[in-house]
Amino acid sequence: MPTQRPGHATELAAAAAGEGYDLVAAAGGDGTVNEVVNGLVGAGERASLPMGIIPIGSGNDLAFGLGIRETPEEAVQRIFHRPAAGH
């Protein structure tokens, strides 16, 4: 879901964690990723919910530092076609 205002990604991530989603993907840059992380951490016991990064921001410093240098399309494929846990 696209964000509507500052802080909205935090709210969306916390809601996703609370609703039992298996994964949250942040499509954006460093600010969006920061908000999503804050939403997941604030979600308490679901703080370990996996998060994918789709680097479509202007700088993407975090993604670059983590070794994510793929196109957004490649990132989507990696995130949503990942092997199941334990495989």
N, C-alpha and C positions, 0 to 999 in steps of 0.2 A: 504494500500500500504506500503510495507517495505521502511524504510528510507535508503538513500544511503550515507549520510555524516552528520556530526554535523550541526545542524540548519535545516535540511531537514524536521523534524517533525513540526517545527514552520511554515515553508512555506506551508506544506500540510494542516495543521489545518486552517491557514488563508485562503487558497484557498477554502477549504470545506465550511467555514463560508460564504465566498463571493459568492459561487455558490448556497447557499440556502439549504445545507444539514440540516437535522433535528437533527443530532447527530454526534458527533465525538468520537471515542473510541481510547484510547492510550493503546497499547499493549506493555508493557515494564516495566522499572523500574522508579525510581525517575527522572532520567535525561530525559527520553522520556516524562513523564508526565509534567515536567517543560517546555519542548519545546512546547508541545501541548497547555498548558495553555497560554504561551506567544503568540502563534499564534492566539488563540481565543481572547485574550484581545486586541491584536493589530488590530483585525478585526473591531473595532469600534462598530457599533450598534448591531452586532451579537455576542457581547461578552457574552451574556446570553445563547448561544447555549449549550445545555446539553452535558456533556462529561462523558463517561464511562471509567473506568480503568480496564484493564485486567492485573493482576499482574504477569509478567513473567520476571522481573528483578532479579538481584542478591540479592538485599536488600529489596526492596519494603517497605521502612520505611513509606512513605506517605500512601500507601494503608493500611498498618497495623494500622497506627494511625487513619485512617478513619473507621476502623472496617471491612475492606475488607480482609477477611481471607479465601476466597474460592479458589478453584482450578481455573486455567484459563478457563477450560471448563464450570464450574459453573458461572464464571463471564460473559462469552459470553451469556449464557442462560439468566442471569439476565438482561443484557444490551439490548439484541435484542428481548426479550419477555416481556418487561416491559409493564405495563398498560399504556394506553394513558393518556395524561395530564388531570387532573381533575377527574380521576377515582380512 
